[in-house]
Amino acid sequence: MFTRPAFVVHEQPPSIVLDDGEQSREISPLWLRERTQAPDQLEPMTRQRLFDSHALDAALTLERATRIDEHHVALAFSDGHRETFDLRVLADELGDTTIFPAAEPWDASLDRQRVRFDWRRVLEEPAYFRASLDAYLRYGYLVLYGVPTDPERILQVGGHYGYVKETNFGRYFEVYSRPSGNDLAYRSVALGPHTDNPYRNPVPGIQLLHCLVNETSGGLSTLVDSLKVLERLRHETPEGYALLKTTPVRFRFVDAGTELVTHRTMIQTDDDGHPTGVHYSPRLDALPLLPDAQTRLFHRARQRLGELFSDPAYEVRFALGAGELMMFDNSRVLHGRTRYDTHEGHRHLQGCYLDTDGPRERFASLLKHPDSIEEVA
């Protein structure tokens, strides 16, 4: 839980000192001035500044600081600006508070009912829609059932949860066995756990796969949470983990009319270095050029990563039936498929990609307008 830091106000010389319980430090007048709360300095709805903070005088000083009460202080700056600040608002600027649920790593023991939702209720009940968004943000995937199987329905679902991203595969793509397809996904062979399009910049953030027909006993869908696997990899081989996190590798896709190449690390992290997912596709990557000892360490680490991704202890496996749709974070949750026999019957899925920020935007909008789906979709 976030604990607000204490602010100490000094009138002579005027200053604001932050005490977080471990150290005390004076806050720059520039930092304070930029975080104005004055109505004439901010646009009311968006809270965007009505002035160019980059143009503030670098020599700006604090000319007066007067404590009003426990939560408020009156400040005067050398550029003539005068304002009473709410110290609680300033404290929130310093915290890691977020409106979004935190990611919860999972393995094969995950209760799958937590991620299954009725599409019709998602459309009709704002609170239910928000619950599905909450599950997606926590676990990195969800499964919708009761989705009509008419063509292009996937675009309606995608538009409800975010923004459809068009690629060289189109706004959506067809997944069924065709020997001339430009990707192994279009064959009936087994597909190991992987993330899609690591060769693209940016990588598609979210993938949807909608089952229209499934008459086969094979073709089971598999999902693995990379966050859970990375916890173990970091414990087993910290040096190898560090290499995968910091060493870019080449990912390359080629077909008759397209070639896409990019370089990125196999382990994806946020700005603080915490893992958020992986870029993983053994069919598309290439070992980086490193000294022999490091090359072997890098290879052993990615080899172990692949073993863990295929370990049943971390995998959920299920048949995606007609009218079911799975949506998953394309970097956090790896997906795969068991092989199937085309002689048993037809298996036809449609897929599409969304930008990463769509579900977060929808979730935040529902917090502001809890009773209105129209506000968010």
C-alpha positions in Angstrom: 0.0 0.0 0.0 1.3 3.5 -0.9 2.2 5.6 2.1 2.2 9.4 1.4 5.6 11.0 2.2 5.8 14.0 4.6 6.4 17.5 3.3 8.3 19.9 5.5 7.7 23.6 4.8 10.5 26.1 5.5 9.7 29.8 5.3 13.2 31.1 5.6 14.7 30.5 3.2 11.6 29.3 1.4 11.7 25.6 0.5 9.7 22.4 0.5 11.5 19.4 1.8 10.4 15.8 1.1 10.9 13.3 3.9 10.1 9.7 2.9 11.2 8.1 6.1 14.6 7.2 4.8 16.0 10.5 3.5 15.2 14.2 3.3 15.7 16.2 0.1 14.7 19.6 -1.1 12.2 19.7 -4.0 13.2 21.9 -6.9 11.1 25.0 -7.5 10.9 23.9 -11.2 9.3 20.5 -10.2 6.8 22.3 -8.0 6.0 25.0 -10.6 5.4 22.4 -13.4 2.9 20.6 -11.1 0.6 23.6 -10.8 -3.0 22.8 -9.7 -4.4 26.3 -10.6 -7.5 26.3 -12.7 -6.2 29.0 -15.0 -3.1 26.9 -15.7 -4.8 23.6 -16.7 -7.6 22.7 -19.1 -10.5 21.5 -17.0 -11.3 18.2 -18.7 -8.0 16.9 -19.9 -5.8 18.5 -17.1 -3.3 19.4 -19.8 -1.2 22.5 -19.2 -2.2 25.8 -20.8 1.5 26.9 -20.7 4.7 25.5 -22.1 6.6 24.1 -19.1 9.7 23.6 -21.2 9.9 27.4 -21.5 10.1 28.0 -17.7 13.2 29.9 -16.6 15.8 27.4 -15.6 16.8 29.9 -12.8 13.3 29.9 -11.3 13.3 30.3 -7.6 10.8 30.0 -4.7 10.2 33.4 -3.2 7.7 32.5 -0.5 6.4 29.3 1.2 3.6 29.6 3.8 2.0 26.6 5.5 -1.8 27.1 5.4 -2.9 23.9 7.2 -2.0 20.3 7.4 -2.6 19.7 3.7 -2.0 23.1 2.0 0.9 25.4 1.4 0.9 28.8 -0.4 3.8 29.3 -2.8 5.2 32.3 -4.7 7.6 31.8 -7.6 10.1 34.2 -9.2 8.1 34.2 -12.4 5.2 35.9 -10.6 3.0 32.8 -10.2 1.2 32.5 -6.9 -0.8 29.4 -5.8 -2.0 27.4 -2.9 -0.9 23.7 -3.4 -2.6 20.6 -2.0 0.2 18.6 -0.6 -1.8 15.4 -1.0 -1.9 15.9 -4.8 1.9 16.4 -4.8 2.3 13.2 -2.8 0.3 11.2 -5.3 2.7 12.4 -8.0 5.4 10.6 -6.2 3.7 7.3 -5.6 3.3 4.2 -7.6 -0.5 4.4 -7.4 -2.4 3.1 -10.4 -6.1 2.5 -11.2 -5.2 -0.7 -13.0 -5.1 -4.2 -11.4 -1.6 -5.6 -11.0 -0.5 -8.5 -13.1 -0.8 -11.9 -11.3 1.6 -14.6 -12.7 -0.1 -18.0 -13.1 0.6 -21.6 -14.0 -1.4 -24.7 -14.9 -3.3 -24.5 -11.6 -5.1 -21.3 -12.6 -8.9 -21.5 -12.1 -10.0 -21.0 -15.7 -13.4 -19.8 -14.7 -11.7 -16.6 -13.7 -11.0 -15.8 -17.3 -14.2 -17.1 -19.0 -16.9 -14.6 -19.9 -20.2 -14.6 -21.8 -19.9 -12.3 -24.8 -23.6 -11.3 -24.7 -23.3 -10.1 -21.1 -20.1 -8.2 -22.0 -22.1 -6.3 -24.6 -25.0 -5.6 -22.3 -23.7 -5.2 -18.7 -21.0 -2.5 -18.0 -20.0 -4.1 -14.7 -19.6 -7.5 -16.4 -17.5 -5.9 -19.2 -15.3 -4.3 -16.6 -14.9 -7.6 -14.8 -13.6 -9.1 -18.1 -11.2 -6.3 -18.5 -10.0 -6.7 -14.9 -9.4 -10.4 -15.6 -7.5 -9.6 -18.8 -5.2 -7.1 -17.1 -4.5 -9.5 -14.2 -3.9 -12.7 -16.1 -3.0 -11.5 -19.6 -5.8 -13.4 -21.3 -9.5 -14.2 -21.3 -11.9 -16.5 -23.2 -15.2 -15.3 -24.5 -18.0 -17.7 -25.2 -21.3 -17.2 -27.1 -19.6 -15.2 -29.8 -21.5 -15.5 -33.1 -19.6 -17.3 -35.8 -20.5 -15.1 -38.8 -17.5 -13.7 -40.8 -15.7 -10.6 -39.4 -17.4 -10.8 -36.0 -13.9 -10.7 -34.6 -13.6 -7.1 -35.7 -16.6 -6.2 -33.5 -15.1 -8.0 -30.5 -11.7 -6.3 -31.2 -13.3 -2.9 -31.4 -15.1 -3.4 -28.2 -11.9 -4.1 -26.3 -9.6 -1.7 -28.1 -8.3 -0.8 -31.6 -7.7 -3.2 -34.4 -4.2 -3.1 -35.8 -3.8 -3.8 -39.5 -0.7 -5.7 -40.7 0.5 -7.3 -43.9 -1.9 -10.1 -43.0 -4.8 -7.6 -43.2 -7.2 -6.3 -40.6 -7.9 -9.9 -39.7 -6.6 -13.2 -41.0 -7.9 -16.7 -41.6 -6.4 -19.7 -39.7 -7.0 -23.0 -41.4 -4.9 -25.6 -43.1 -3.6 -24.6 -46.5 -0.3 -25.9 -47.7 0.5 -22.7 -49.6 0.1 -20.4 -46.6 2.9 -18.0 -45.7 3.1 -19.1 -42.1 3.2 -22.4 -40.2 0.0 -21.3 -38.4 -1.7 -22.1 -41.8 -0.7 -25.8 -41.6 -2.0 -28.6 -39.4 1.3 -29.2 -37.7 1.8 -28.6 -34.0 3.0 -25.1 -33.0 5.1 -24.7 -29.9 4.6 -21.8 -27.5 5.6 -18.5 -29.1 4.7 -14.9 -29.5 3.5 -13.5 -32.8 5.4 -11.1 -35.0 8.6 -10.4 -33.0 10.1 -9.2 -36.2 7.6 -6.2 -36.4 8.1 -2.8 -34.9 6.0 -2.3 -32.9 5.1 -5.9 -32.1 1.3 -6.4 -32.0 0.3 -5.9 -28.4 -2.8 -8.2 -28.2 -4.0 -11.1 -30.3 -7.6 -12.4 -30.7 -8.4 -15.9 -32.1 -12.0 -16.7 -32.8 -13.1 -20.2 -33.5 -15.7 -20.5 -36.3 -15.6 -24.3 -36.8 -13.7 -27.1 -35.0 -14.6 -30.6 -36.1 -11.2 -32.1 -35.1 -10.1 -33.8 -31.9 -6.7 -32.2 -32.1 -5.7 -28.6 -32.5 -5.9 -27.9 -28.8 -4.9 -24.3 -27.8 -2.1 -23.9 -25.3 -1.2 -20.8 -23.3 1.7 -20.1 -21.0 2.3 -17.1 -18.7 5.9 -15.8 -19.3 5.9 -13.9 -16.1 5.6 -17.1 -14.1 8.3 -18.8 -16.1 10.7 -15.9 -15.9 10.5 -16.0 -12.1 11.9 -19.5 -12.3 14.5 -18.8 -15.0 15.9 -15.8 -13.1 16.2 -18.0 -10.0 17.9 -20.9 -11.9 20.3 -18.9 -14.0 20.6 -15.2 -13.1 23.5 -14.7 -15.5 21.6 -16.2 -18.4 18.5 -14.3 -17.5 20.5 -11.1 -17.6 21.9 -11.9 -21.0 18.4 -12.6 -22.5 17.2 -9.3 -20.9 20.0 -7.1 -22.3 21.2 -8.7 -25.6 19.3 -7.8 -28.7 18.7 -10.7 -31.2 17.5 -10.5 -34.8 14.0 -11.6 -35.7 13.2 -12.0 -39.4 10.1 -12.8 -41.5 10.2 -13.5 -45.2 7.6 -14.6 -47.7 7.1 -14.1 -51.4 6.3 -10.4 -51.1 7.5 -9.3 -47.7 10.6 -9.1 -45.6 10.5 -7.7 -42.0 13.6 -7.6 -39.7 14.2 -6.1 -36.3 16.5 -6.5 -33.3 15.2 -6.7 -29.8 15.8 -8.5 -26.5 14.1 -11.8 -25.8 13.0 -10.7 -22.4 10.9 -7.5 -22.5 11.0 -5.1 -19.5 9.5 -1.9 -18.3 11.5 1.3 -17.6 12.5 -0.1 -14.2 13.8 -3.3 -15.6 10.9 -5.5 -14.4 9.9 -8.2 -16.9 6.6 -7.6 -18.8 6.9 -10.4 -21.3 9.0 -12.0 -24.0 9.7 -12.0 -27.7 10.0 -15.7 -28.4 9.8 -17.6 -31.6 12.4 -20.3 -32.3 11.4 -20.3 -36.0 12.3 -16.6 -36.5 15.2 -15.6 -34.2 19.0 -15.8 -34.6 21.8 -16.2 -32.1 23.6 -12.8 -31.5 27.3 -12.6 -32.2 28.9 -12.9 -28.8 32.2 -14.4 -27.4 31.9 -18.2 -27.4 31.4 -18.5 -23.6 28.6 -15.9 -23.7 27.1 -17.5 -26.8 26.9 -20.8 -25.0 25.4 -19.2 -21.8 22.9 -17.3 -24.0 21.9 -20.5 -25.8 21.6 -22.5 -22.5 19.3 -19.8 -21.1 17.1 -19.7 -24.1 17.1 -23.5 -24.2 15.9 -23.6 -20.6 13.3 -20.9 -21.3 11.9 -23.1 -24.1 11.9 -26.2 -21.8 9.9 -24.2 -19.2 7.5 -22.9 -21.8 6.7 -26.5 -22.8 6.5 -27.8 -19.2 2.9 -28.9 -18.5 3.2 -27.4 -15.0 3.0 -23.9 -16.6 0.6 -24.6 -19.5 -3.1 -24.4 -19.8 -4.5 -26.5 -22.6 -8.0 -26.6 -24.0 -10.1 -27.1 -27.1 -11.4 -23.8 -28.4 -14.9 -24.6 -29.7 -17.0 -22.9 -32.2 -18.3 -19.6 -30.8 -15.4 -19.2 -28.4 -12.7 -16.5 -28.7 -9.5 -16.1 -26.8 -7.8 -12.7 -26.3 -4.3 -12.6 -24.9 -1.3 -10.2 -24.4 1.0 -11.2 -27.2 4.2 -10.5 -25.2 3.2 -11.8 -21.8 1.2 -14.9 -22.8 2.7 -17.4 -25.3 0.3 -19.4 -27.4 0.6 -22.6 -29.3 -1.4 -25.5 -30.7 -1.3 -29.3 -30.9 -1.3 -30.9 -34.3 -4.6 -32.0 -35.8 -5.8 -34.3 -38.6 -7.5 -32.5 -41.5 -9.2 -35.7 -42.4 -11.3 -35.6 -39.2 -13.0 -32.4 -40.3 -12.7 -28.7 -40.7 -10.9 -26.3 -38.3 -11.3 -22.6 -39.0 -10.3 -19.7 -36.8 -10.1 -16.0 -37.5 -7.5 -13.8 -35.9 -6.7 -10.1 -35.5 -4.4 -7.9 -33.5 -5.1 -4.9 -31.2 -2.9 -2.2 -29.8 -1.8 -2.8 -26.2 -3.4 0.2 -24.6 -7.0 -0.5 -25.7 -8.2 -2.6 -22.6 -6.6 -0.1 -20.2 -8.4 2.8 -21.9 -11.7 0.9 -21.7 -11.1 0.0 -18.0 -10.3 3.7 -17.1 -13.4 4.9 -19.0 -15.6 2.5 -17.2 -14.3 3.8 -13.9 -15.4 7.3 -15.0 -18.7 6.1 -16.6 -19.5 2.9 -14.7 -23.0 2.5 -16.2 -22.3 3.3 -19.8 -20.7 0.9 -22.3 -21.4 3.5 -25.1 -18.8 5.8 -23.5 -16.1 3.2 -24.0 -16.8 1.1 -27.0 
